[in-house]
Amino acid sequence: MAAAWTRTYRYLQRQAHEQPVIFYSVIIGLIGPVMVVTVPPIRKSLGWKPAEPIPTSYPVPNRPRRAISGYDDE
């Protein structure tokens, strides 16, 4: 069983030297899903709270609209 781990380690080491772009791209790609699972609980434990949602509409006053005059809007 130890030989399998040794061969895997040597293969990864060789790939890191021969094709570093592909090797590190795969490593970064594997870290992404792990971060999706681990980062939110860590942020919550550090006291992070989500920001208030941005308003999607402007509050309209509760009064009748006044007609605009004087701007040639006839």
C-alpha positions in Angstrom: 0.0 0.0 0.0 2.9 2.4 0.7 4.2 1.9 -2.7 1.0 3.2 -4.3 1.3 6.5 -2.3 4.9 6.7 -3.1 4.3 6.3 -6.8 1.4 8.8 -6.7 3.6 11.4 -4.9 6.4 10.9 -7.4 4.0 11.2 -10.3 2.6 14.5 -8.9 6.1 15.8 -8.2 7.2 15.0 -11.8 4.0 16.7 -13.2 4.7 19.8 -11.1 8.2 20.0 -12.7 7.3 19.1 -16.3 3.8 20.7 -16.6 3.4 23.2 -13.8 0.6 25.2 -15.4 -1.6 22.1 -15.7 -0.6 20.8 -12.3 -1.4 24.0 -10.4 -4.5 24.6 -12.4 -5.8 21.2 -11.2 -4.8 22.0 -7.6 -6.6 25.4 -7.7 -9.6 23.7 -9.3 -9.8 21.2 -6.5 -9.5 23.9 -3.8 -12.6 25.7 -5.0 -15.3 23.2 -4.0 -13.5 22.6 -0.7 -13.7 26.4 0.0 -17.4 26.4 -0.7 -17.9 24.0 2.2 -15.4 25.4 4.6 -15.4 29.2 4.3 -19.0 30.1 5.3 -18.8 28.4 8.7 -15.4 30.0 9.4 -16.7 33.5 8.5 -19.8 32.9 10.7 -17.6 31.9 13.6 -15.5 35.1 13.2 -18.7 37.2 13.5 -19.4 38.0 9.9 -22.9 39.1 9.1 -24.2 39.6 5.6 -24.9 43.2 4.5 -28.4 44.5 4.2 -30.0 44.0 0.8 -29.8 46.9 -1.6 -33.2 48.6 -2.1 -34.7 47.7 -5.4 -37.2 50.6 -5.6 -37.4 54.2 -4.5 -39.9 54.9 -1.7 -42.8 56.8 -3.3 -44.3 59.5 -1.0 -47.9 58.9 0.2 -49.4 62.1 -1.2 -51.0 63.2 -4.5 -48.6 64.2 -7.3 -48.4 67.8 -8.3 -48.4 68.9 -11.9 -45.2 70.4 -13.1 -45.5 73.7 -14.8 -43.0 76.2 -16.3 -40.8 73.7 -18.2 -42.7 73.7 -21.5 -44.4 70.4 -20.7 -47.8 71.2 -22.2 
